[in-house]
Amino acid sequence: MLDAAIAVGFRDIDGLERDSDLANLHGTARWKATLRALHTRIADWERTLKAPELRRQLLAMVDEDQAARNAWIAARRDQPEWQALAAKLAAVDEKNTAALRAAMASWGWPGKDVVGEDGAHAAWLLAQHADRDLTLQKEALSRMKPLVDRGLVSAASYAYLLDRVAVAEHRPQRYGTQFDGSEPFPIEDASHVDARRRAVGLSTLSEYRKQLLEMYGPN
């Protein structure tokens, strides 16, 4: 099954090696052959990208982003380490935002043709978390829009960042992706929000709210 997945484009080698459910395969000769095949296919695929090194940089930045952010989310405000975790997260965001700005200066917006689908998603996530630099987020939106029309940027990613900027500018959001506690920030033409969400590949607003509550709780 893994070999079949690799043959049709599976590339998450780090996840494959970390998956504890596959630990019993690690000592087998076939496991080693599967990893070699995956490395080969990744190398072949990366040669089709305009900026494979940037892809790897973006993925590493997202790993750091998620580690810092998840640690901060998991801590309680009354714990002594909460402030330190918040400060660490702010420093990671600042560093990643500067690196993303440099990447945009060199490559424009890094779409799928530049850094692959996972790299493009990573770039969007870093822009989404660059809340201290609204100018960068708005520049990212302007660079992403024409690439959405060409299929090089996810329409859902664009929708999330569009809402993020709208909320930051105290305007109604369009797709209802940004929440204040258990409720979304104000939404323009809210009666048609689910139609707009479907058009960009998102679940309904009620399904999204349920998912957020399950992940983070009501606050």
N, C-alpha and C positions, 0 to 999 in steps of 0.2 A: 504493500500500500504506500509506503514511503517512497519507494522507487517510482511508482506511478505518479505520485504527487510532484516529485522532482521533475519528472519528464514533462509535466504540463505547467511548470513555472514556479513551484514552491521554492522560496529562497531564504527562509528564516533559519539560518544555520545556528545562530545563538540559541534560539528557542528550542531547536531540535536537541542541542547538546544539554540544555538545562532541564528538559522535560523529565521529571522523575519517573513517569510512567514507562519511559523507554530505557531506564537504567539497566534492566536485565539484558539488553541487547548489546551493551557497550563492549563486552569482551569477545564478541563474535567476529569472525573474519568478514562476514557480510556487512556488518555495521561499518567497519572501516572502509569497505568498498563503496558503501552508500555515501559516506562523508566525502570520499574522494570525488565521486561523481557530482555531488552537490557543489563542491568547491570549483570543479571544472566548469559546470554550467553557470555558476555565478560569474566566474571570470569571463566566460564567453559573452554573457549578457551585459556585463559592465562595459565591454568594448563597444556596445551599441549606444551607450550614453555619452552625452557631451561632457559631463563632469562627474565621473565616478568617485573621485576623491572627495568632492563636495558632498556627495550622497553619504559616504561613510562618516564625514564630519557631522552632518545633520543628524544622522541616526545616533551617533555618540552623544550629541548635545541633548537629544530627546531622552536618552537613557538617564542622563544626569538630571534633567528637568523632572522626570517622573519620580526618580528616587527622592529628590529633595521635596517635591510637592506632596508625595504620598506620606512621607515622614511627618510633614507639617500637618496634613489633614488628620492623620491618626492621633496626633497629640492633643491633649486637652489644654485649654487656655490657662487653667490653674496649675499646670505642671511647670516646674522651674525651667525645663528645657524648651518650652514653647517659644519664648522670645528668641532664643538662639536658633531654633529651626526656622523661624520666620525670617531672621536676618540672613541665614544661609540661602534660603529660597530667593530672597531679593537679590542677593549677590549672583546667584546662578542665572536668574532672569536678566540681570543687567549684562552679564558676560555674553549670554546667548543672543540677546538683542543686538549687541554690537557686532557679533559675528554674522548674524543674519543680514544686517545692514551692509556689511562688507561683501557678502555673497550677492546681494541684490545689485550692488554697484558693479560687480564683475559680470554677472550673468542675467540681469533682469530678474524676473520672478522665476525661481527654479521649478519648472513644471516637470511633467513625466518624461519628456524627451531629454531633459538635462540631467535629472537625478533619479529617474524611475518613479513608480507610483508610491513606494514607501518613502523615498526621499522627499517627494512633493508633499506627502502627508506630514512628514516631520517638519518641513519648512512652515506649513500652515499652523501646526501646533505651536511652534515657537512664536509666530506672529500673534497668535491668539493669546499667548501669555505675556506679550510685550506691552502690558497695560500702562507702563510708565512712559511709553513713547507712542502717543496717539498719532503723531506725524508719520512714523514708520508704518503703523497699522493702516492708515489711509493710503499711503503710497503702495503698500502691498495690495490693497483692494484694487487700485487703479491698474496695477500691473497684472493682477490675476484675471480681471474681467475678460479681456480678449482671449485669454488662454482657456477659459471655461467654454467659450463658444467653439474652440478648436478641439475640445476633449482632452486638453493637456493639464487641466486643473479640475478637481472635483467640484461640481455645483454645490454640493452640501458643504464643503469647506468654505467656499465663498459665502454661502448663506450665514454660516456661523460667524465669520469675521465681520460681515456686513452688520449683523445684529450687535456684535460686540462694540463696534464703533458707534452705532446709533445710541446705545445705552450710555456709553461714555460721554456722548454729546447731549444727553438728556432729551433724546428724541424717541418716539415709539419705534420698536423693532419690527421687522417684517416677518420673521419666521418663528418667533417665540423660542429661540434657543437659549436665551439668557434669563436666569431665574434669580429672584430675590427671596431666599428661603424656599418655601414650598410653592410659590406662585411666580409666574413669569413677570418680568417687567412689562410695562404697557406695550400693547401690540396694535399696530395700525390695521384697520379693517379686520378686526379679530374674527369675525364670523367666517371669513374665507381663509384663515391661516392654514387649516389642514390641506386645502387644495394647493396652496403655495408650497407647503412642506412636501407633499407628494411629488410635486413637479421637480423637486431637486433631490428626491430619493430619501426623504426623511420619514420617520414614523409619525403617527398622529401626535398632537400635543398632549393628549391624555396619556398615551403610551410612554411618551418621553418623560412626563412628570412622574409617572409610576417608576420608571427606571432610575431617575434621579433620587427619589425618596428611598428606594431600595439601596442605592449606593452610598448616600450621604446622610440620610435621615432628614427630618423636617427643617433643621436649622442650617 
